[in-house]
């Protein structure tokens, strides 16, 4: 903000507060104005056990704590800097007087959205030298505001990234002249059946721990490796286990492309506690994860059991309440799990019909299907936890889930950022985007974006043209 220019006055819509209860403290040096109708709407949404109701109650508690700081001067507002939030240096203002609200005749006066628009218009008339901006997650309300000539913005502070295309992919192509620059000076050694290379040069600042790098072999051998160490201006690359070969198959599943091989290396690594896989439909996220989980639970006995959960957000019309126990209620949501178990059971061709049936029963006895609603307060010990459709989680829900991990537990989050069904979530604000960005470079976490579909030629063509 330019020196001497007054701070902006942001008028918050109710949905911003219910979407992010900390939004009051995330406008830096600018001031916040809450219309009285916003407080009324908060009061109407505070009952219930939904995420929206919990956020409404949290905002009400924060407002109560702010109002209790001392006598409220309507002209000065409440200084947000005294709340302990370093980034909040503005003031909070409540609508304490009746404003001269005049809306066009086409807008009904009794509707809450229109009353907030009238407050913005009246504030602009009261404070002509100051920029008054409406902040709302409601697209239609922003459209109406702009049609009336009022500045309106989306709430951006919940976004991890401005553009989903900037999301960390976990994969980096090495320069074409990599072998020319490093071939003669690069130190190499053998470690645990893998070849390690120590490299330096301009490529190192772009690397992160557990990032995958590859070179297709122009001017030297093909290289597929993972970054295991970064020290100053040098980095150590370690070659991968080749899961594209049948001898390195995981529960009968082999990698069909480069990114799938990278993903299987992460899924089978006992030192990698948190794995995120993103990609479009048919890239093999669920199949590979389930195969890796079964291999490590039944063959290697590394984990006790597999827990599968997902967000229950319907794509179309809701079909109503489902009968039965928790697992029976979740079973309609787990069609992808059943489909992939069927594929994995068919891959055991030498076992015969009875052998496959026995294997299927054993596999299902090691899989627990849990609802996301009952995760709070739990601790998972030595479990392989699979979170499907993770793009529909909010950052707060994702934090609640990941912090359930106890000793010896591995969490794998799967999702497609192009298929977000949760209202108010975008590619930039999804919980999956949030954890990918926050965990990148941590030595015990890894991420791969799968680019190529392997489901069928029909599915691949549909993804391209539809």
Wavefront OBJ file of the C-alpha trace (Angstrom):
o trace
v 0.000 0.000 0.000
v 1.342 3.437 -0.926
v 2.464 5.730 1.886
v -0.312 8.013 3.133
v -3.042 6.010 1.396
v -5.848 4.960 3.805
v -6.296 1.265 4.508
v -8.994 -0.524 2.553
v -12.286 -1.368 4.240
v -13.345 -4.954 3.525
v -17.010 -5.825 4.076
v -17.191 -9.575 4.775
v -20.030 -11.754 3.584
v -21.195 -14.451 6.011
v -19.949 -17.292 3.806
v -16.353 -16.039 4.130
v -16.482 -16.357 7.918
v -18.128 -19.778 7.739
v -15.589 -20.969 5.165
v -12.523 -19.772 7.109
v -13.123 -18.827 10.776
v -9.665 -17.203 10.931
v -10.485 -14.826 8.065
v -10.964 -11.926 10.546
v -7.220 -11.923 11.140
v -5.971 -12.395 7.573
v -6.374 -8.952 5.998
v -3.029 -7.511 7.174
v -3.184 -3.721 7.707
v -6.680 -3.307 6.256
v -9.902 -2.809 8.221
v -12.902 -5.144 8.369
v -16.574 -4.206 8.515
v -19.282 -6.664 9.637
v -22.876 -5.762 8.752
v -25.444 -6.647 11.419
v -27.157 -9.066 9.015
v -23.900 -11.060 8.875
v -24.072 -11.603 12.639
v -27.715 -12.649 12.278
v -26.821 -15.210 9.618
v -23.966 -16.552 11.766
v -26.437 -17.065 14.578
v -28.735 -18.977 12.248
v -25.990 -21.395 11.146
v -24.389 -22.178 14.509
v -26.497 -25.246 15.333
v -25.489 -28.718 14.199
v -22.366 -30.865 13.816
v -21.412 -29.885 10.265
v -18.149 -28.153 9.387
v -20.095 -24.954 8.606
v -21.775 -24.982 12.052
v -18.434 -25.544 13.814
v -16.880 -22.650 11.896
v -19.851 -20.382 12.751
v -19.419 -21.179 16.449
v -15.677 -20.513 16.239
v -16.274 -17.096 14.642
v -18.858 -16.259 17.335
v -16.330 -17.123 20.059
v -13.660 -14.961 18.401
v -16.077 -12.023 18.078
v -17.103 -12.416 21.705
v -13.455 -12.327 22.805
v -12.822 -9.226 20.686
v -15.887 -7.378 21.963
v -14.917 -8.190 25.565
v -11.584 -6.351 25.306
v -13.108 -3.088 26.496
v -15.672 -0.382 25.713
v -16.484 -0.409 22.016
v -15.946 2.904 20.230
v -17.940 2.659 16.965
v -15.712 5.298 15.374
v -12.385 3.658 16.248
v -13.337 -0.002 15.963
v -11.548 -2.875 17.709
v -7.767 -3.070 17.063
v -7.006 -6.551 15.736
v -3.302 -6.165 16.559
v -4.090 -6.780 20.253
v -5.354 -10.297 19.536
v -1.885 -11.820 19.174
v -2.146 -12.264 15.392
v 0.962 -10.578 14.024
v -0.376 -10.234 10.484
v -3.577 -8.443 11.635
v -2.892 -4.719 12.081
v -6.236 -3.262 11.052
v -9.440 -2.690 13.020
v -12.783 -4.451 13.173
v -15.948 -2.360 12.768
v -19.525 -3.435 13.474
v -22.608 -1.875 11.906
v -23.907 0.078 14.901
v -25.997 2.708 13.090
v -28.755 2.600 10.507
v -27.154 3.278 7.127
v -28.900 5.024 4.252
v -29.362 1.912 2.104
v -30.812 2.527 -1.349
v -30.860 -0.414 -3.746
v -32.319 -0.614 -7.268
v -36.015 -1.511 -7.328
v -35.293 -4.927 -8.862
v -33.530 -6.186 -5.737
v -35.785 -7.354 -2.860
v -34.909 -5.429 0.316
v -35.566 -8.360 2.666
v -32.902 -10.667 1.267
v -29.697 -10.839 3.344
v -27.349 -10.641 0.331
v -29.061 -7.492 -0.900
v -28.846 -5.880 2.543
v -25.080 -6.481 2.564
v -24.841 -4.930 -0.906
v -26.765 -1.925 0.411
v -24.300 -1.615 3.317
v -21.358 -1.574 0.879
v -23.062 1.089 -1.222
v -23.841 3.228 1.849
v -20.274 2.934 3.184
v -18.884 4.129 -0.143
v -21.120 7.178 0.134
v -20.024 7.818 3.737
v -16.286 7.399 3.069
v -15.647 8.666 -0.484
v -11.867 8.846 -0.007
v -11.540 5.213 0.959
v -11.710 1.985 -1.031
v -14.627 -0.154 0.224
v -14.589 -3.738 -1.101
v -17.083 -6.584 -0.673
v -15.465 -9.982 -0.016
v -17.679 -12.995 -0.763
v -17.362 -16.650 -1.764
v -20.753 -16.357 -3.501
v -20.174 -15.867 -7.247
v -23.685 -14.540 -7.896
v -23.329 -11.959 -5.147
v -20.055 -10.734 -6.651
v -21.762 -10.491 -10.047
v -24.627 -8.438 -8.561
v -22.156 -6.166 -6.752
v -20.205 -5.464 -9.933
v -23.445 -4.852 -11.834
v -24.206 -2.142 -9.246
v -20.725 -0.660 -9.704
v -19.444 -1.952 -6.340
v -15.948 -3.466 -6.009
v -16.152 -7.179 -5.095
v -13.511 -9.863 -4.618
v -13.303 -13.556 -3.852
v -11.629 -14.564 -0.584
v -8.071 -15.440 -1.647
v -6.325 -16.058 1.696
v -7.539 -19.663 1.804
v -5.746 -20.473 -1.437
v -2.417 -22.302 -1.173
v -1.709 -21.504 -4.830
v -3.150 -18.893 -7.168
v -3.037 -21.346 -10.089
v -3.414 -25.125 -9.880
v -0.864 -25.488 -12.705
v 1.836 -24.252 -10.295
v 1.333 -27.252 -7.998
v 4.449 -29.274 -7.230
v 4.460 -32.387 -9.453
v 7.218 -34.320 -7.672
v 8.968 -34.972 -11.003
v 11.708 -33.006 -12.784
v 13.247 -33.653 -16.202
v 17.028 -33.225 -16.149
v 18.565 -30.917 -18.805
v 19.378 -32.480 -22.187
v 23.113 -31.785 -21.668
v 23.136 -33.335 -18.169
v 25.663 -36.066 -19.008
v 27.918 -33.609 -20.865
v 28.070 -31.357 -17.791
v 28.313 -34.028 -15.077
v 29.379 -37.297 -16.726
v 33.139 -36.978 -16.085
v 33.102 -35.228 -12.704
v 30.156 -36.955 -11.035
v 30.925 -39.139 -8.011
v 29.049 -42.477 -7.911
v 28.858 -45.481 -5.558
v 26.751 -48.547 -4.785
v 24.421 -48.611 -1.767
v 21.863 -51.318 -0.951
v 21.558 -52.501 -4.546
v 21.117 -48.946 -5.872
v 23.578 -46.620 -7.607
v 24.022 -43.199 -6.008
v 25.306 -40.088 -7.786
v 26.524 -36.864 -6.200
v 25.850 -33.907 -8.497
v 26.400 -30.158 -8.349
v 25.663 -27.251 -10.615
v 22.668 -25.078 -11.571
v 20.133 -27.918 -11.347
v 20.629 -28.429 -7.570
v 18.724 -25.294 -6.339
v 15.631 -26.602 -8.183
v 15.658 -29.970 -6.377
v 13.770 -31.101 -3.270
v 14.175 -34.184 -1.082
v 12.211 -37.180 -2.466
v 11.713 -35.472 -5.814
v 12.089 -37.767 -8.825
v 14.404 -36.836 -11.688
v 14.817 -38.513 -15.045
v 16.916 -38.309 -18.197
v 15.896 -40.216 -21.320
v 19.476 -41.066 -22.221
v 20.520 -38.631 -24.955
v 24.328 -38.553 -24.763
v 24.455 -41.123 -21.939
v 22.515 -43.857 -20.161
v 18.877 -43.350 -19.171
v 18.577 -42.209 -15.572
v 15.570 -42.553 -13.261
v 16.415 -41.501 -9.708
v 15.152 -39.923 -6.514
v 16.780 -37.057 -4.621
v 17.811 -38.440 -1.215
v 20.085 -35.700 0.116
v 20.784 -32.002 -0.484
v 23.844 -30.492 1.170
v 24.757 -26.951 0.226
v 25.353 -26.898 -3.534
v 25.408 -30.677 -3.988
v 22.676 -33.306 -4.134
v 22.630 -37.096 -4.027
v 20.510 -39.018 -6.543
v 19.695 -42.691 -5.949
v 18.443 -44.957 -8.729
v 15.052 -46.600 -8.380
v 13.678 -50.111 -8.188
v 12.288 -50.949 -11.638
v 8.654 -51.849 -11.043
v 8.004 -51.944 -14.799
v 9.605 -55.410 -14.851
v 7.518 -58.437 -13.879
v 10.173 -59.558 -11.359
v 9.541 -56.361 -9.371
v 5.736 -56.570 -9.606
v 3.788 -55.460 -6.535
v 0.968 -57.944 -5.781
v 0.884 -58.761 -9.487
v 0.840 -55.109 -10.586
v 3.618 -53.667 -12.767
v 4.139 -50.010 -13.627
v 3.062 -49.132 -17.166
v 4.750 -45.744 -17.393
v 7.455 -43.639 -15.780
v 5.231 -41.845 -13.248
v 3.631 -45.105 -12.102
v 7.124 -46.485 -11.431
v 7.920 -43.371 -9.370
v 4.659 -43.789 -7.416
v 5.316 -47.473 -6.625
v 8.783 -46.595 -5.338
v 7.186 -44.159 -2.879
v 4.393 -46.531 -1.890
v 6.828 -49.379 -1.158
v 9.355 -47.234 0.752
v 9.067 -47.863 4.532
v 10.786 -44.524 5.267
v 8.095 -42.581 3.422
v 5.266 -42.009 5.927
v 3.095 -39.702 3.823
v 2.436 -40.103 0.091
v 0.179 -38.001 -2.145
v -0.804 -39.098 -5.648
v -2.695 -36.768 -7.971
v -3.878 -37.487 -11.476
v -6.849 -37.786 -13.795
v -9.210 -40.755 -13.914
v -7.587 -44.010 -14.971
v -3.993 -43.179 -14.063
v -3.826 -46.120 -11.622
v -3.781 -44.273 -8.296
v -6.129 -46.603 -6.389
v -4.922 -49.852 -7.984
v -1.243 -49.211 -7.254
v -1.942 -48.012 -3.717
v -4.096 -51.027 -2.922
v -1.524 -53.417 -4.405
v 1.272 -51.799 -2.355
v -0.892 -51.931 0.779
v -1.731 -55.644 0.342
v 1.898 -56.507 -0.360
v 3.109 -54.770 2.809
v 0.258 -56.021 5.034
v 0.016 -59.662 3.905
v 3.489 -60.447 2.500
v 5.906 -58.238 4.431
v 3.768 -57.860 7.613
v 4.938 -54.237 7.856
v 1.467 -52.955 8.762
v -1.382 -54.628 10.657
v -4.274 -53.724 8.384
v -5.513 -51.397 5.651
v -7.951 -48.592 6.481
v -9.792 -46.954 3.583
v -11.789 -43.741 3.905
v -13.126 -41.021 1.640
v -15.272 -37.903 1.716
v -18.941 -38.740 1.158
v -19.804 -35.954 -1.278
v -22.339 -37.167 -3.891
v -21.794 -36.299 -7.571
v -25.524 -36.088 -8.369
v -28.727 -36.170 -6.328
v -28.424 -37.600 -2.807
v -30.293 -40.926 -2.494
v -31.019 -40.463 1.216
v -30.002 -42.366 4.330
v -28.257 -45.721 3.951
v -29.039 -48.724 6.165
v -26.662 -50.816 8.246
v -23.424 -50.436 10.177
v -20.696 -47.907 9.500
v -18.986 -50.198 6.963
v -22.304 -51.065 5.292
v -23.186 -47.369 4.971
v -19.760 -46.686 3.429
v -19.831 -49.615 0.986
v -21.754 -47.746 -1.799
v -19.011 -45.101 -1.710
v -16.308 -47.745 -2.099
v -17.111 -48.957 -5.606
v -13.587 -48.048 -6.749
v -12.146 -50.223 -3.977
v -14.265 -53.225 -5.022
v -13.364 -52.748 -8.703
v -9.651 -52.725 -7.933
v -9.870 -55.703 -5.582
v -11.509 -57.614 -8.428
v -8.606 -56.718 -10.746
v -6.029 -57.774 -8.139
v -7.852 -61.082 -7.505
v -7.922 -61.890 -11.252
v -4.157 -61.363 -11.515
v -3.594 -64.506 -9.391
v -4.116 -66.866 -12.344
v -2.313 -69.890 -10.879
v -4.426 -70.220 -7.744
v -7.602 -71.637 -9.283
v -11.172 -70.689 -8.405
v -11.013 -71.942 -4.791
v -7.620 -70.339 -4.219
v -8.822 -66.977 -5.539
v -11.927 -67.127 -3.325
v -9.792 -67.878 -0.258
v -7.375 -65.070 -1.151
v -10.274 -62.673 -1.622
v -11.668 -63.502 1.826
v -8.229 -63.040 3.397
v -7.743 -59.707 1.621
v -11.134 -58.367 2.738
v -10.469 -59.427 6.326
v -7.472 -57.070 6.352
v -9.356 -54.056 4.963
v -11.424 -51.753 7.187
v -13.710 -49.122 5.663
v -14.114 -46.098 7.931
v -16.164 -42.921 7.684
v -14.391 -39.564 7.834
v -16.996 -38.365 10.349
v -15.587 -40.490 13.174
v -11.869 -39.783 12.770
v -11.501 -37.053 15.401
v -9.687 -38.269 18.518
v -8.475 -41.531 16.987
v -4.846 -42.712 16.730
v -3.855 -45.305 14.125
v -0.955 -47.614 15.063
v 0.857 -49.609 12.355
v -1.892 -49.020 9.807
v -1.821 -48.367 6.059
v -4.377 -45.551 5.700
v -5.744 -44.773 2.221
v -7.673 -41.504 1.754
v -9.535 -41.615 -1.557
v -11.028 -38.539 -3.276
v -8.828 -36.319 -1.091
v -9.422 -33.311 -3.356
v -12.797 -32.834 -1.612
v -11.185 -32.281 1.806
v -10.670 -28.799 3.213
v -7.222 -27.963 4.645
v -8.702 -28.179 8.160
v -10.176 -31.631 7.503
v -6.884 -32.779 6.013
v -5.005 -31.633 9.109
v -7.482 -33.506 11.323
v -6.917 -36.671 9.291
v -3.137 -36.593 8.922
v -2.631 -35.905 12.629
v -4.362 -39.241 13.407
v -1.169 -41.080 12.399
v 0.542 -42.954 15.226
v 3.876 -44.835 15.196
v 4.396 -47.088 12.181
v 1.445 -45.708 10.171
v 1.614 -44.718 6.511
v -0.962 -42.353 5.003
v -1.617 -42.207 1.253
v -3.875 -39.452 -0.160
v -5.322 -39.925 -3.650
v -7.199 -37.355 -5.661
v -7.968 -35.614 -8.920
v -8.044 -31.821 -8.584
v -10.232 -31.577 -11.694
v -13.067 -33.399 -9.874
v -13.748 -31.206 -6.825
v -17.375 -31.591 -5.697
v -17.246 -29.652 -2.388
v -18.822 -26.151 -2.507
v -16.376 -23.216 -2.137
v -13.312 -25.439 -2.738
v -11.123 -24.817 -5.772
v -7.874 -26.326 -7.048
v -5.963 -23.650 -5.164
v -7.756 -24.092 -1.827
v -8.261 -27.876 -1.734
v -6.811 -29.794 1.202
v -4.906 -32.000 -1.263
v -3.174 -28.950 -2.754
v -2.482 -27.727 0.783
v -0.656 -30.869 1.950
v 1.250 -31.332 -1.324
v 2.633 -27.808 -0.999
v 3.348 -28.024 2.759
v 4.984 -31.480 2.727
v 7.221 -31.029 -0.335
v 10.875 -31.459 0.588
v 10.174 -33.296 3.868
v 12.436 -36.421 3.968
v 9.544 -38.723 4.956
v 6.967 -37.558 2.390
v 6.665 -37.746 -1.366
v 4.324 -36.696 -4.160
v 3.820 -37.737 -7.777
v 1.400 -36.297 -10.318
v 0.359 -39.094 -12.670
v -0.122 -37.774 -16.171
v -0.978 -40.723 -18.397
v -4.198 -42.734 -18.157
v -3.913 -46.517 -18.399
v -7.560 -47.533 -18.001
v -8.577 -48.105 -21.637
v -8.404 -46.428 -25.026
v -12.052 -45.404 -24.609
v -11.398 -43.723 -21.225
v -8.250 -42.009 -22.545
v -10.091 -40.642 -25.569
v -13.008 -39.502 -23.404
v -10.620 -37.604 -21.091
v -9.166 -35.793 -24.107
v -12.293 -34.861 -26.026
v -15.055 -34.494 -23.418
l 1 2 3 4 5 6 7 8 9 10 11 12 13 14 15 16 17 18 19 20 21 22 23 24 25 26 27 28 29 30 31 32 33 34 35 36 37 38 39 40 41 42 43 44 45 46 47 48 49 50 51 52 53 54 55 56 57 58 59 60 61 62 63 64 65 66 67 68 69 70 71 72 73 74 75 76 77 78 79 80 81 82 83 84 85 86 87 88 89 90 91 92 93 94 95 96 97 98 99 100 101 102 103 104 105 106 107 108 109 110 111 112 113 114 115 116 117 118 119 120 121 122 123 124 125 126 127 128 129 130 131 132 133 134 135 136 137 138 139 140 141 142 143 144 145 146 147 148 149 150 151 152 153 154 155 156 157 158 159 160 161 162 163 164 165 166 167 168 169 170 171 172 173 174 175 176 177 178 179 180 181 182 183 184 185 186 187 188 189 190 191 192 193 194 195 196 197 198 199 200 201 202 203 204 205 206 207 208 209 210 211 212 213 214 215 216 217 218 219 220 221 222 223 224 225 226 227 228 229 230 231 232 233 234 235 236 237 238 239 240 241 242 243 244 245 246 247 248 249 250 251 252 253 254 255 256 257 258 259 260 261 262 263 264 265 266 267 268 269 270 271 272 273 274 275 276 277 278 279 280 281 282 283 284 285 286 287 288 289 290 291 292 293 294 295 296 297 298 299 300 301 302 303 304 305 306 307 308 309 310 311 312 313 314 315 316 317 318 319 320 321 322 323 324 325 326 327 328 329 330 331 332 333 334 335 336 337 338 339 340 341 342 343 344 345 346 347 348 349 350 351 352 353 354 355 356 357 358 359 360 361 362 363 364 365 366 367 368 369 370 371 372 373 374 375 376 377 378 379 380 381 382 383 384 385 386 387 388 389 390 391 392 393 394 395 396 397 398 399 400 401 402 403 404 405 406 407 408 409 410 411 412 413 414 415 416 417 418 419 420 421 422 423 424 425 426 427 428 429 430 431 432 433 434 435 436 437 438 439 440 441 442 443 444 445 446 447 448 449 450 451 452 453 454 455 456 457 458 459 460 461 462 463 464 465 466
